[in-house]
Amino acid sequence: MLLDGPAELIYRLADGARTVTDIADGVAEEYGIDRAEALADVLEFLGDQDDSGIFQW
């Protein structure tokens, strides 16, 4: 899987220790966006990955 930008960051932060909210906070900080937007992006990315089996949440 080739990822870049926010998707790569989300994948890297999804280490099993962080919550979805923690990941969104990291995205918000890295990209200078508000937390609600970052959370929506993280949830969308994780939702898109449901069928891949990579993430369990």
Buried (B, 14 or more C-beta within 10 A) or exposed (E): EEEEEBBEBBBEBBEEEEEBEBBBBBBBEEEEBEEEEBBEBBBEBBEEBEEEEEBEE
